[in-house]
Amino acid sequence: MPEFETLLVERSAGITHVTLNRPEQRNAMSLKMVDELLAALETAETDGSRAIVLAGAGGHFCSGGDVKDMGAAQAQPDNGADPIAGVNARFGELCAAYAASGLPVVVVVEGAVMGGGFGLSCVADVVIARETAVFRLPETGLGLVPAQIAPFLVERLGYSEARRLAVTGGKVEAAAALRLGLVHVVCEGAHSCAAALSQILADIKRGAPNAIAETKALIRRARLEPAGDLIHDAAKSFARAARSDEGAEGLTAFLEKRAPRWVEG
């Protein structure tokens, strides 16, 4: 496991737990944190983890980007590669990597969920929100643009809601986020959230790892491609799964009326 300065990372029972750990800044996302989040994902994707869970320390998930990084980028000379655009693009690479991961991505939010934290919520497969969670898009109020978050806002919330939140500076409390489909579970208190997370991870472990990754990839394509265009590729994906070790184990376990081997893996 790599060394981390801005994160707490632990692998337990086959799950990689990542905690954003800058509580004194309400876990504002520095460029260092972006790089470390990418490193944590890469490690989880190669060490046999069954899922990756993101949370925040100190009662908040993430208060957005670290303004110190933007200030430092503004002070750098533009030698043909805009340093501000470079910092912003790096965050976009983070969102894209988590969105494209074959691993299940679970995010547990509370307190401030702003800017980049909002974006990470939008790329997650499952979002658990404590009742204290408040989502905000503060960028336009600062004269900025939620540039890298925009595609994932549209994907998660739909075109109409994404537009509404963008032009109003989007403030959404946990109950409203549940109604919008931004989060999937709202819980009261830390104990309830821990129980909800435990159940979701147990549900994830019932699925075969490679089958989950293939399914996620197919669903990503289904957002943009007509169903008719996917027929043959989907059939090949199904055939690969049926012929795989996972497919053989799943069928055998079903016939023998037992759990497949990956359930406790």
Secondary structure, 3 states (H helix, E strand, C coil): CCCCCCEEEEEECCEEEEEECCHHHCCCECHHHHHHHHHHHHHHHHCCCCEEEEEECCCCCECCECHHHHHHHHHCCCCCCCHHHHHHHHHHHHHHHHHHCCCCEEEEECCEEECHHHHHHHHCCEEEEECCCEEECCHHHHCCCCCCCHHHHHHHHCHHHHHHHHHHCCEEEHHHHHHHCCCCEEECHHHHHHHHHHHHHHHHHCCCHHHHHHHHHHHHHHCCCCHHHHHHHHHHHHHHHHHCHHHHHHHHHHHCCCCCHHHHC
